[in-house]
């Protein structure tokens, strides 16, 4: 059986879709060689069919970043010369990795390229990715609209292969939530009948403020609360959240420990602003993480997400986030018909079989 070389430039915990493919390969006894800048996750320790190489990155200054990219390129060239054998498969797991390695090295090999973002507002990435996509044996993306956009941009002969960002394995976290967070969660669950959760980047680019506004004005009294987890990049927004009624910010948790919060909540919120195509045709992990625990989803209008919600009746879609009455109505609709949407969420999670998709891709 051929060896599959999976190469990323980041820490593995920052790219859940790469965790998914490695989980699949290990379960199905493929021989995997994994290169990254971080440590492997605990469940992969002592796997006989997995070897790992760590390339330490230093990004504290611009000069160090340049040195890191150069070191990464030289290290990968040396690694492939030593480890790559005829018949092996190279799987480049991110745009950063492809650009850092360079076409001079990759053009000498057949490779798969997995891209997680559209980069439509990042000209450097968008232009540099063209040659890598056109030379790749397969391009993999998480959402159909993105696949068609890439095909159009780069005049690809084939539409990129779509693998949704559904987790391959949902496992218990290797570490526990802090005791004070557990106590806080239990208190919120006791005080409010329905707990809504937003997980992810907390900023105006994600359009979470309209939801905070609706909960803050007391529309649901003790009926529902909103929990936020993730990084906050705006001090003014952070201060507003602290003062908001029925809104609780619990902090930032490294994956997969954040799922310990997810499974204790009742409804998931998914919202993005229309600042770029990457947001408009988003393919977030969280819709699958919500549905893994049968949480209904409430979302603003997003083409990449709406089909999932509508096809399985797994939640509600808000057409206009400026209309607080509509947000309130959709939230109440989910509360009143909770079991119906919960069933739809379960169906959504079961609608994608990653085993079939990966086997088709790797055959």
HUBELCOR-V165564 format. One record per backbone hydrogen bond with DSSP energy under -0.5 kcal/mol. NH is the residue of the N-H (numbers start at 1). CO is the residue of the C=O. E is the energy in kcal/mol with one decimal. If there is no record, write none. Layout:
<<NH CO E> <NH CO E>>
This chain:
<<4 31 -2.7> <5 3 -0.6> <5 89 -3.2> <6 4 -0.7> <6 33 -2.6> <7 5 -0.6> <7 91 -2.5> <8 35 -2.5> <14 11 -1.8> <15 12 -1.7> <18 15 -1.5> <19 15 -1.2> <20 16 -2.1> <21 17 -1.7> <22 18 -2.0> <23 19 -2.6> <24 20 -2.3> <25 21 -2.5> <26 22 -2.6> <27 23 -2.4> <28 24 -2.0> <29 26 -1.5> <30 25 -2.9> <31 2 -0.7> <32 30 -0.6> <32 49 -3.2> <33 4 -2.5> <34 51 -2.9> <35 6 -2.9> <36 53 -2.0> <37 10 -1.7> <38 10 -0.5> <44 41 -2.0> <45 42 -1.8> <47 44 -1.6> <48 46 -0.6> <50 47 -1.3> <51 32 -2.4> <53 34 -2.6> <55 36 -2.9> <55 53 -0.5> <56 54 -0.6> <65 61 -2.2> <66 62 -2.2> <67 63 -2.3> <68 64 -2.6> <69 65 -2.4> <70 66 -2.3> <71 67 -2.9> <72 68 -2.7> <73 69 -2.4> <74 70 -2.4> <75 71 -2.6> <76 72 -2.6> <77 73 -2.2> <78 74 -2.2> <79 75 -2.6> <80 76 -2.9> <81 77 -1.9> <82 78 -1.7> <83 79 -3.4> <84 80 -1.7> <88 85 -2.5> <89 3 -2.4> <90 110 -0.8> <91 5 -3.7> <91 89 -0.5> <92 90 -0.6> <92 112 -3.1> <93 7 -2.9> <93 91 -0.7> <98 94 -1.9> <99 95 -2.6> <100 96 -2.4> <101 97 -2.5> <102 98 -2.5> <105 102 -0.9> <106 102 -2.1> <107 103 -2.6> <108 105 -1.3> <109 106 -2.3> <112 90 -3.0> <113 138 -2.6> <114 92 -2.9> <115 113 -0.5> <115 140 -2.8> <122 119 -1.5> <126 122 -2.6> <127 123 -2.5> <128 124 -2.3> <129 125 -2.3> <130 126 -0.5> <130 127 -0.7> <132 128 -0.8> <133 129 -2.8> <134 130 -2.4> <135 131 -1.6> <136 132 -1.0> <137 111 -2.7> <138 111 -0.9> <140 113 -2.9> <141 161 -2.6> <147 143 -1.9> <148 144 -2.2> <149 145 -2.2> <150 146 -2.7> <151 147 -2.0> <152 148 -2.1> <153 149 -3.1> <154 150 -2.4> <155 151 -0.7> <155 152 -0.6> <156 151 -1.4> <160 147 -0.6> <161 139 -2.8> <163 141 -2.4> <163 161 -0.6> <166 164 -1.0> <171 169 -0.7> <181 178 -0.7> <182 178 -2.0> <183 179 -2.6> <184 180 -2.1> <185 181 -2.8> <186 182 -2.6> <187 183 -2.0> <188 184 -2.3> <189 185 -2.7> <190 186 -1.7> <191 187 -1.9> <192 188 -2.0> <193 222 -1.0> <194 223 -2.2> <196 194 -0.6> <196 225 -3.2> <197 267 -2.8> <198 227 -2.6> <199 269 -0.5> <200 229 -2.2> <202 231 -2.9> <203 201 -0.8> <206 203 -1.3> <207 204 -1.1> <208 203 -0.9> <211 208 -0.7> <212 208 -1.8> <213 209 -2.9> <214 210 -1.9> <215 211 -2.2> <216 212 -2.6> <217 213 -1.9> <218 215 -1.4> <219 214 -1.2> <221 218 -0.7> <223 220 -3.7> <225 194 -1.8> <226 246 -2.6> <227 196 -3.0> <228 248 -2.8> <229 198 -2.2> <230 251 -2.2> <233 202 -1.1> <233 231 -0.5> <235 233 -0.5> <238 234 -2.2> <239 235 -2.2> <240 236 -1.9> <241 237 -2.3> <242 238 -1.8> <243 239 -1.3> <244 240 -1.0> <244 241 -0.5> <247 244 -0.8> <248 226 -2.8> <250 228 -2.4> <250 248 -0.6> <251 228 -0.6> <257 254 -1.8> <259 256 -1.9> <260 257 -1.8> <261 258 -1.2> <262 258 -1.8> <263 259 -2.4> <264 261 -1.5> <265 262 -1.7> <266 195 -2.7> <267 195 -1.7> <268 296 -3.1> <269 197 -3.1> <270 298 -2.5> <273 205 -2.3> <280 276 -2.0> <281 277 -2.9> <282 279 -1.4> <287 284 -0.6> <288 285 -1.1> <289 285 -2.0> <290 286 -3.0> <291 287 -1.7> <292 288 -1.7> <293 289 -0.8> <293 290 -1.0> <294 291 -1.4> <295 290 -2.7> <296 266 -0.8> <296 294 -0.6> <297 314 -2.2> <298 268 -2.4> <299 316 -2.3> <300 270 -1.1> <301 318 -1.1> <302 300 -0.7> <304 280 -1.0> <305 302 -1.7> <306 302 -3.1> <307 303 -0.8> <308 305 -0.7> <309 305 -1.7> <310 306 -3.3> <311 307 -2.7> <312 308 -1.0> <313 309 -0.8> <313 310 -0.5> <314 309 -1.7> <316 297 -1.7> <318 299 -3.2> <319 317 -0.6> <323 320 -1.5> <324 322 -1.2> <327 323 -1.7> <328 324 -2.4> <329 325 -2.5> <330 326 -2.6> <331 327 -2.3> <332 328 -2.4> <333 329 -2.1> <334 330 -1.9> <335 331 -2.2> <336 332 -2.6> <337 333 -1.6> <338 335 -0.9> <341 337 -1.8> <342 338 -2.4> <343 339 -2.1> <344 340 -1.6> <345 341 -2.2> <346 342 -1.9> <347 343 -2.0> <348 344 -2.3> <349 345 -2.0> <350 346 -1.5> <351 347 -0.7> <351 348 -1.1> <352 349 -0.7> <354 352 -0.7> <357 353 -1.7> <358 354 -2.9> <359 355 -2.3> <360 356 -2.1> <361 357 -1.6> <362 358 -2.4> <363 359 -1.4>>
